[in-house]
């Protein structure tokens, strides 16, 4: 009888560990990535990178003179460059935050083992 109880408890212990890992790394990663994508969509509403890229060679404010084309290209390419930098830093920040979050359980286990 004690053998069955130990088997049950060890299976339950392993199940709880794998269930935690599945929840922490799989489900929460999906939730986090969805929130990051929603945030980037909100930022894109302001930056309009895709629309700016599509209209890169269009004149600025419908001014079909040479100056309108030149200013449109300069302003839009500058806007694309700044928007790309903003997207890059937001993505790097979100990825670094994810790495910190993902490294937290191994760090806690490491601290528990080293304190024994």
N, C-alpha and C positions, 0 to 999 in steps of 0.2 A: 504493500500500500504506500509506503513512503516514496518508493521509486516512482510511482505514478504521480504523486503530488509534486515531486521534484521535476519530473518531465513536464507536467502541466505548467508549473511556475516558470521553468526555463523557456518553454514555448511562448508563454504569455509575455515574458520579458523581451524576448527577441521580436515578437510581433509588435510590441509597443515601440521598440527602437525603430524598426522599419516603418511603422506607421508614422512616427514622428518625422523621420527622414523624408518620407514621401510627402507629408504635409509641408514640411519646411522648405524642401528644395523643389518639388514638382508643382504643387498647387500654388504656393506663394510666389513662385517665380512667374507663373502665368498671370497672377493678379498684378504683380509688380510691373511686368512688361506691358500689360494692358493699360495700367495707369500712366506709365511713362509715354506710351504711344498717344494716349488721350491728351496728356500735357503737351506733347510736341504738336499735336493737331491744333491745340489752343494757341500755341505760339505761332504756328503757321498761319493762323487766321490774321495775325498782325503782320508777319513778315511776308507772306504770300510769295514764297520762293518759287514755286512752280509756275505761278501766273507771271511773275516777273521774268522768269526764264523764257517762257513762251513769247513774251512781248519784247524781248531783248533788242531786236532790230526794228521795232516800230518807233515812230516818232513820238516825242513827248507831248502829251495833251493834244494830239491830232495836228500838230504843227508840221506840215509836210514840206517844210523848207529844209535846206541842208543843215541849218543850225538846230532845227527840231530833231532831225535824225541823229546828229552828233551828240546833242545834250541827252537825248533819250538813251542812247547807247552808254554814255559815260555814267549817268545817274543810275541806270538799271544795273550795269555791271558792278558799280560800287555797292549798290544795295544787295546784289547777289553775293558779293565777297563778304560783306559784313554779316549777312544772314547765314552764310556758310560757317563763318567763325562762331557765331552764336550757337548754331546747331551743334557744331563740333564740341564746344565747351559744355553744353547741356548734356550731350550724349556721354562725354567723358565723366562728368559729374555723376550722372545716373548710373553708369557702369561701375565707377569707383564705390558708390554707395551700395550697389548690389554685391560687389566683392567683399566689402566689409560685413554686410549682412550675412553672406554665405559663409564667411570664415568664422562667424561668431560661435556656432556649436563646436567645431573642432578646437577653438581657442579655450572654451570653457572646459572641455574634456581634458585638454592639455594641462590647464591650471589645476584641475582636480587631481590628475595623476601626479604632477610634480609636487603638490602639497602633501602628498601621503608620505 
